[in-house]
């Protein structure tokens, strides 16, 4: 069974490609390598013994999307990761985010609606909840006005899929609202490798520890939390990748309750920025050079998941601890810089 993974050379996409191949699926990756490298294919092959089919093009080019689906008419499922994802950058370049994250989704859905039956997994985000009224956050929590253009693209993306599913009973879709993916494959063959300055906490931590960055900035210590720093739900990327496979199988086996469903994917535990730093220092035996600076625009105080729905209905549960995730991220960083 052939599955398309858009953005499949990226951090989460590559780990999901591995889990799909481990389950026997034939994986086709489309990626324009704007924030990834073709070298990731070697890592996927080293882990699974098989290299996915790979096509390098920009999904914003509608004609190329149409041509791809003509050539790969036997694709039975799509896991859609391809998107720009940095909150800070989205505030500075909103039009780039709206073009990249919205138009690509529309082009793919236009092709999928031509099929007799298809399964679609959307890479969504807990940013759709904004600063939730209650913690932990359930799937029934209201979707708030987005704090950033990035968050808004995820909200709009979900709305586009939901509206399409209403009129396209042949399309079955699940939006996975991730919390904060971190870590790397235990083999250290693939991991998070942002191009340029990292926008996420953990790669900035590991790059600071290895000497690539002079200092880690902690954005604010005056939030209403126990230690004053923001709280997030950090999930090991392999756990997250497995959630995509489970969600896809739910659709392929017709186990879904409706043709559009939403699931939180997290651990259910919140960790502050300082707790992540302390955990990293413990597992790596490194002292981190960090400094508290002003708050960053678009950041919310606290977000962590209620995972009951994913645990009970999807039959999926996160297994790895924060220490294990950070240990794998450090192992990966050391290998990349060796």
Steps between C-alpha positions, in 0.01 A plus 500: 500500500648831386499796739606856415690687771533870416793667674626149564865602536416732789526421869161335560452390139820296488420318826149428370643365172711259709198378698293458182774295333539292815128419465545393137359804318658632180596860574521783246655821631453844343722771646657816356785484754439861612556393861640149455762300310490210251759334728210408730408229246822316594401510865154358426660225292758422770219442753248316282716342229301675229514845346162668437409630155598869503391794286651845550256775405307787655137414574407866451527428125149378428581342162770287663255382766252403228771322301618311810155356573456402133824303514434358849130423454529202740570708813256388768590735780669835556678623812543874452793661684628746238463845660697785651491465876687771693275719715744794511568495127128487424449826690767663281397335168125431515444483124768234458318287759156550348627413152701197606269351761160569341542480122689170514225342713234615252691363200540158664135478606389598148682192369378271779135586440533341154565160660237240586632472855798648675646553847660827609697577817559868571791632703321744729609659824397580855549866401136490383398511867695818573520555875240244604250579778555161664799266527560230396352584157233271354393486136179677603687810616398806299723597209619850593603795287849398388802660669704481178453463123647147533229407750239657276611289202439186709152622599413591141647169381273305733198703384584432133526125564181491707302694236635273225412184693140624539449489123746220415395178677779320309757702697585380851720730703658525845663816633769421757556795733856452617650651803883540496696232312861449610771234490637280225488140381688277751732391218613866461461451123236775478403789728418869512738697280367851439666707231636825645420614854263256676153634578423226754635453850663157491721538188611835641589324827700227326674743266596718800632196688711388203644852457323601181302773679654727758200526727143376538233769542217424743214724389361638825502379861204710615216276380243387760660153536694340785843606372379788278578330167255372238360148532460263205421133441818350348444176309764267359490519120492119464185486715351773282597318178329184624183702566487587128519134400228407749278787376553397136415138578182616675385656174620219272310246714186719513516521879436874503174628650463785249693600188667789687653441843739688727744358757748658740845341485709568809615339823249666732784647708616861494867592544639851540791633296723486808392140570599405143839666550552316830399167344743557213784590737434178692493260202788667312723589794541843338459839665295725273580865446160669502363847568151626575391761243174681422185308412451401137196622310242229435600276793228378736553418868408134521375217279484127566267233371220293634579182305198289604342507153817389321568236767148356498371551144821483298663243726821704507704621797830683534761274659826695526597733787640853473843367604492233227397752234774745597758224521416394142517865383849533653617172345382628161667840542832335589479275195417787262792712625750213524 
